[in-house]
């Protein structure tokens, strides 16, 4: 029996994690649930899974069973009974909780991209110091993890991460100047939340994934390649020094990497008719070079990651605000890349930052983004 706490239980990854847990009632048990403002869904989850603890950000009253206690998120991720923390909360809440969990020796199934993007050096060091494991939940990083099983890490020559290309992969540069939020949210293969779907259209999510891979697998940036793969069947590949390549294939369904992480790298039964991959039905599989002219955000965020320090945290903060402004029709699609470029140009940066330094840089970046957004016309 593995005892779990889930931070961000009402989000996309959190609800899919609970769906996996339903399939394994004798193997996975929910100790704690934490969420933000979706009190109605959280109440429903608490009554179904009967956790020991629950934590909620919203001020609204929470209807919970008599044996469940409302506590701070710190207790949910550090309690002695917890074996694994599923981190599905974004930004600062997920980062702080991840550091707390790792510091308490809890393994973390990490689904929040921003945690490693903004504070990779702190999270990696905390994992090393405590001996706690970071298990990737993103399909791309789960694929790399699976491909590395049984392999000598010194024989790895590089990583190949696939990208669907998002909603606008077939748009011309001229057409990209007129796209709308509704169009950006029409992802061709995955069903995800609004923020990450827009990030897929700009390819910011893929720059984040490259930065994550650098920390998760201790691979230099120059050894990580991104290719366009329209079918989203090959999730990532590992190239070895003898020229051979291993790939992990599967339908675009997050429950598979979630389940793999929950069981610590074990493959468990899944209904094959529901998620099974059939090579005939999914043929052909194609791979293309990215047209980076369509994805200026990708290069801006990736360069911020390479500069390290507070630059990747600033890039993530700008993207968070800019995407929200785009979804509210306050800036055009190309305004996201314009704001990223301008704010990063104005940032002086700080090397080897503390958590406080990162938080300060993020706040500056958000304020600067809002200020500069007034000059970005719709």
N, C-alpha and C positions, 0 to 999 in steps of 0.2 A: 504494500500500500504506500503510495506517494501522497503526502499531504501538500496541498497547493494553496498559495495565495495569488489572487489575480488583481493586478492594478490596472484599471481601465476596463472593468468587466462589461460595461454597457456599450463599448465601441465595437467595431467590426471584428478585430482579432479576439477581443474578450468574449463576445458572444459565440464565435466559432470555437474558441477553446472550451467553453461550456458544452457545446454540442459534441465535441470529442469526448469529454468527461462522461456525458450521458451514455456513451457506448461502452465505457469501462468502469461501471459502478464499483466493482470489487478491487480495482487497481488504483484508481485516482479519487481522492477525497478533497473537497474544498474546505479549507480552514478559514480563509479570509477573502472578502471581496471589497474592492475600493472603486469608486466611480466619482464623477463630477456632478453634473446637473440633471441627469436622467433618473430622477428619483423613482418614477413609476416602474421603469424597467428594472432598476436595482432592487426595489421591493419585491418584484416578482421573482428575481433570481434568488434572493435571500430565502424566500418561502419555499422555493424548490430545492435548493442545495443545503439549506440549514447550516451555514457556516458558524464558526465560533465567534468570529469578529466581522464587523462591517465598518467601512469608513466612507464618508460622503462629504463632498465639498459644498454642495448646495445647502442653503439655510432652510429649505422646505422640510417639514416633518417626514420622517421615514417610518413606514409601517414594517416592523420586524417581529419575528417570533420571540417568545419570552426568553429563550436560551441563547439568543444572539446579542452580543454587546456592541455598542457603538464606541469605537476607539479612534485614536489618531493613526494615520497611515504608517507611522514608525512601528507601531506594535504589530500591524498586519504583516510587515515584511521581515521582522526580526524575531517573532515569537519562536520559542524553543521547539514547538511541534511542527513548524513549517520546514519542509524539505526543499521545495522549489518555488520560486517567485516568478510568475508570468508577468513580464513588464510590457503592457500594451498601452501605456499612457505616454503621450507625447511631451516634448519640451521639458520645462523645469521640474514638474512633478515626477515624471518618469526618471529623470537624471538623479534627483535627490534620493528617490526610493531605491534606485539601482545601487547607488553608492552605499546606502544603509544596509541593503540586503547582502551585498558582497562583503561588507565589513563584518557582518554577523555570521559569515561563513555559509550563506545560503546560495545555492546554485540559482542562476537567473536565466530563464528562457526569454531572450530579448527580442521584442518585436518593434520597439520604438527606434526609428532611424536616428532621431536627433540626439539620443543619449551618447552614442559613440562619435557622431559628427561633431558635437559641441565640446565634449569632454573626454575624448578617447584616451588621452594620456592618463587622466585621473582614474577612469574606469579600469583600464588595462592594469595599472599598477595596483589598484585595490584588489583585483582578482588574483594577481600574483602574490600579494602579501597574505591574503586569507586562504588561498588555495581553492577558493570557490570557482566553479565553472560557469562560463558564459556560453549558453547554447543558442545559436542563431535560429530565429523563427522565419525571417524573410525567406521566400522560396529560393532566391539566388544564393544566399549564404548557406542555407540548408543543403542546397545542391553541392556546393563546394565542400562542406563538411562531410557529406556522404562520399564524395569522390576521393577524399583524402584518407578514408578508413583503410587501415592496413598498409599505407604507403609511407615511405621514408621521406620526411619533409625536405631533406636536402636534395631529393631528386626532382622537386617541383621547379619547373622553369617559369611558369606564369599562370595567371587565371584569365578566363574568358567569361565575361558576364553578358548575358543577353538582355536586349531591350526590345519591347514591343514597338516603340516609337510613338506610342500615344495616339490621341485622337487626330492629330494633324500631320501624321507621317507622310501623307500623300498630297498635302497642300503645297501650293507654290508659295514663294516668298511674298508675292503680292497678296495672295489670299490670306496669309497669316495676319495681315494688317487689319482684317475685318472680322475676325472670328469672335464668337460670343462665348460667355460662360456655359450656356447650354450645350454648345458644340464641344467645348473642352471636356465636359463631363461624360461624353459618349466614348468611353474607352473601348477599343476594339476587341479585347479578349478578357479583361479582368473586371470584376465588380468590387469597387473599393469606395472609401469615403471621398468626399469632395476635395479636400486638400491634396491628398496623395494622387487623385486622378488628374488634377491640374498639374501637379509636379511631374506626372508621367508625360503630359503634353509638352511641358517645357524641358523635360529630361533632367530636371533638378533631382528627382528621385534616384536617377542612375548615378549622378555625381555623388550623392549621399552614399549610395551602395559601394562605390569605389573607395570612398573614405572609410566606411565601415570595414570593408574587406582588408584594408591596410592594417587596421587594429586587430581584427579577429584572427587573421592568419599570418600576421607579421610578414607581409609581402610588400615590397616597395611599389610605389605608384607606377613606375615605368614598366612593371611586370604585370599590370592589370589592363586588359583590353576589353572594350565594350563593342558589341556587334548588334546590328538590327536583326531581329528574329521575329517575324510577323506572327507565327503560330503560337508563341509562348508555350511551347512543349519542352524544349531544351532550356532548363532554367539557369544552368551555368556549366562550365567545363574547366578542367584542369589540364594544363599541358606539362609534360615531363621532359627531362633533359634528353631523353632518347627520341624525342619527336612525337611520341604517342600522346593521345588525348583521351581522357575519360569524361563522360558527360552523364548528367542525371536528367531523365526525361519523365514527364508526367503531365496530366491535364492541369490547367490553371485552377487549382483548388487549394486554398490555404490550409484546409484541414490536414492535408498530408504532411507538410513541414511542421505544423503545430503538434501533431501526434508524434512525429519523430523526436521533437524536442522534449515533449512531456515524458517520453520513455527513455530519454538519455541516449538516443542513437540506436534504438531498437525498432525494427520494422514489425508492426502489428497488423492484424487482419483488418482490411477495409472492404466494403462491398464493391467487388470488382466492376459490376455493371454500372455503379454510380460514379466511380472515379478512375477506373482502370484505363490505362493507355493502350490503344490498339495502333500499331505502326502502320497498318494498311489504311485504316480510316483517317489517320492524321497525316498521311502522305500527300504532297511532298513537304519536306522541311527545308526552309531556305534561310540563308544568312547573307547580309549585305553590310557594306560599310556605311557608317552613319554620315549623313549630310549635315555637318556641323553648322552650316549656314542657317539651318532651320532651328538650331538649338543653342543660341548664344548663352543661355543660362547655364547650360551644362559646363561649358568651358570656364565661366566665371566662378562657379561654385567649386569646380575641381581645382582650379588655381588657388582658391582660398584654402582648400584642404592641404594643398602642397606647401603653402606658406606657414601653415600650422598656427600655433599661438591662439589668439582670439579671433583670427580671420574666419575660420569655419563657423564659429558661433555667430559672428556677425552676419555671415551669408545666410545662415538658417533663420535668424531673426528677421532679416529683410524679406526673405522669401515668405515667411509666415504672414507678415503684414501685407506684402504686395499681393499675394494670392487672395487674401481676404478682400482687399480693395477691388481686385479684378472681379471677384464673384459678386460684389455689390455694384458693379458697373461704374465704379469711380475712376478706374484707369483702364486703358486698352490692354490687350494681351501683351504687346511688345513693351508696355510700361513695366512689366515685371523685370525684364532684363535691364531696362534703363535704370531702374531704381537699384538693382543689384550692383551695376557698374558704378553708379555715382557714389553710393554709400561706401562700397569697398575702397574706392579711390580716396575717400576722405578719412578712412580709418588708419590710424598710425600703428595699431597692433601692439600686443604685449606677448612676449615669449614665455613659455612654460607657466601659463596663468593658473592661479588658484581658482577655486569654484567662485569665490567672491569676484575675482577679476572677470570671469566669464559672464556672470550675472550683470555686472556693471556694463560690460561691452554690449550685451544684448539689449539692455535698456536704452543705451545711447543709440544703437542701431535702429530700434523701433521708433524712437522719437525722430531721428533724422529721416527715416523713410516717410513718416507721416508729413513732415515738413516739406520734403522734396516732392511728395506726391501732388501737392497743390499746383505744381507747374507742369505736371504730366497730363496732357489733354486726352479726353476720351474720344 
